[in-house]
Amino acid sequence: MTTHLAPLGFFRAFIDAVGGGGWGPVVASTLMARGNHTRLTVGSVNSAEFFVTLAASLTFIFTLGLSHWPVIAGLALGGALAAPLAAWTCKRIPLRPFMFLVGLLVVALSVRTLVMTLK
């Protein structure tokens, strides 16, 4: 990863921790739009997201405790299931349709968040 991508990672990690998610699709789509290889992008984003999530999780555990353990377990299980699915998907889908699907996912999640916020 080149040094000009470091601000992107820092900014997205900050937004993820403050805003509650959405880091992976935004960073992955940005890196793929810059021409990075799909597999390398998804693997790098998932690897980096592990450390971002670990830091945020430890902060939440130390400040809030484990009173919400069912939510924590659900998020952990979802992440464990999503990682191999992401690896399989980026291996099977060609680059252009994959970029389209990632962009569509980002737009759909953003519209959903906007609609829920405005209710």
Residue pairs with C-beta under 8 A, 6 or more apart in sequence:
1 9
1 44
5 31
8 27
8 30
8 31
9 27
9 48
12 23
12 26
12 27
13 23
13 48
13 52
15 22
15 23
15 26
16 22
16 23
16 49
16 52
16 56
17 52
17 55
17 56
17 59
22 106
22 109
22 113
23 49
23 52
24 45
24 46
24 49
25 102
25 105
25 106
25 109
26 106
27 45
27 48
28 41
28 42
28 45
28 102
29 99
29 102
29 103
29 106
31 41
31 44
31 45
32 38
32 41
32 95
32 98
32 99
32 102
33 99
38 90
38 93
38 95
38 98
38 99
39 90
39 91
41 90
42 86
42 87
42 90
43 87
46 83
46 86
46 87
53 79
57 72
66 72
89 98
90 98
93 101
